[in-house]
C-alpha cells in the first residue's frame, strides 16, 4: 500500500539530485567545460535566448572553449554576454568563432566556488527534506483515512527516513567529488 508512495518519494528525490548535479556543472573549475556557459543568456533580437539555442559550445582541450554561432551576426552579442557574465572570462572573437581561454583559478577563487557548491548542496538537502516532509504527511493522512495500524505507519516512516538518508548521502558524495575537482589543479 505504501509502495507507490516510496516510488514517488524516490523519484522526487532523484530529480532533486539531478538538478543539484546540473547546478554544479555550471560552476567553473580549472578545466574547460561547455556546461560552464549553459546559464548565459544572450540579448538576441530583443529577447534573452539561452546561449545553447543560438550557438554550439565545445571544449577542444582542457583550457579552451569554442563557441560557434549559427548566425554570424550574433557573435558580438554572444561575446558581450560572456564578458558581462560573472564567470570572469575574456572571449576572443576570431570573426566566425569565439575562443575562450580558461585561466587557472586562484586559491581565493577556488574557495569561493567551493562555497557556492556547498550552498547548492544545502539547497538540495532542504529540497530532499521537503519531499520527506510531504511523504510523511501523506502517510499520516492515509493512516487517518484508511485506518492503518500504528506499526505500519512507523514502518513507513522508517522507510521514508532511510530513502531520505540515501539521497542526502548521494548529495554529499557528489559535493565531495566536485570539491576535489575544484581544489585540484
N, C-alpha and C positions, 0 to 999 in steps of 0.2 A: 504494500500500500504506500510505502514511503519511497519506493524505488524511483518513481518518476520525479519526486522532489529532489532526491540525491542527484539524479542525472541533470536536472535543470540547474541545480546549485553548482555542480562541476562545470557545466557549460558556461555559466555566467563568470565563474572564477577563471576559467581558461581564457575567455575573451579579455578579462582584465589583465592577465599576464601578457597576452599578445599585444595589447595597447601599450603596456609598460615597455615591452621589448621594442616596439616601434618608436616610442619616445626616446629610448636610449640610443637608437640608431641615429637620431638626429643630433646627438651630442658629438662634438668634434673630438677626435682622438688625434694622435700623431700621424695616422695613416689617412690616405685619401679614400673616401667612401662616398659613392653617389647619393646615399641616403642623407648625407650631410646637408644637401641643398633641397631636400623634399619639402620643407616648410616655407620655402621662399616663394613669395607671390610677386608677380610682375604686372605693372600697370600697362596692360596691352589693349590698345584701342578703347581706353576709357573704363575698362573693367579689370579687377585684380584676378589674374589667372595663375594657378599653380605652375611653377617652372616646368614640371614634367609634362604639362599639356601643350607647351609650345616649343620644347626642345628636348633633346636626349642628353643625358649626362653619363659619362663613363670615366673609369679610372684606369688609364693605361699602365700606370705604375703606382708605387706606394706614396709618391709625393705630388702627383698631378691629377687634377680633374679636368676633363674636356667637355665643354658644353657646345653642342651643335644645334642651332635653332633651325626650325623648319621654315621659318620666314626670316630672310636675311635682315629685313627692316627691324626685327625685334632685337637684334644683337645689342644695340646701345641700351635698350630698355632693360634687358637681362643683366648686362654689365652693371648698370646703375643699381638694380635691385640687389645684386650680390654685394656690391660695395656698401650699400646702405644697411645691409643686414648686420646683426650683432655677432657675426662669426669672425670678424676681423680678417677677412680675406681680401686680396687685391687681384681682381680679374684682369687678364691681359687679352684685349681684343685683337685678333690677328686677321680681321677682315671678314672671314667666313666662319671662324671658330673662336671660342673663348677658352683660353688656358688659365687654369688657376693652380698656382704652386701652393702647396700646403706647407707652411713653415713649421719647424719643430716647435712644440709647446714649451713655454717657460714653466718652471716649477709652480709659480704662483697661479698661472692659468690652469694648470692641471688640477690644483686643489679646488679652484672654483668649479671646474667641470665635475669633479667627484662630488662636490656639494650639491650640484644640480641633479646628479644621478641619484643621490640619497633622497632628495626632495621627490623625484619621480617615484622612487621605491616606496616612500611613505604614502604618497597618494594612492599607489596600487594596493598597499596593505589596507588602507582605510576603505577602499572600494571592495576588497575581499571581505572585510569585516561587515560592511553594509549588506553584502549578499548573504552572509551568515545570519545577520540580524533578521533579514526578511524571511529566510528559510525557517528560523526558529519561530518566528511569528506565525508562519503558515502551519507549523507543527502544532502549536498551541490552539490555533483556530480549528484545525482538523480534530484535535482531541475533544474540544467542546462539542463540535457538530456531530461527530461520528462515535462518540463515547469510546475512545481508545483508552486502553489501560495505561496506568501511570508508568509501568515498566516499559511498555512500548515507546512511550513518549521520551523516557530517559535514554533508551537505546538510540532513538532517532537523534536526540540532542547530542549524544556522544559521537555518533557517526558524522553529523554535520560539523562538529568541532574537529574531528580527525581530517575531514576534507579541507577545512579551513587551514589547519596546521600544514597540510601537504602543500597547499598553494602558497602560503606565506614562505615556506621553505624554498619553493621554486623561485619566488621573487628574490629571496636572499642569495640564492645561487647565481642567478642572472646578474644581480648587482655586483657580487663579488668578482665575477668574470669580467664585467665591464670596468670595474675599478682597477683590476690588474692591467687590462688593456690600456687604460688611460695613463696609469702611472709608469708603465714600461715604455722604453724608447731610449 
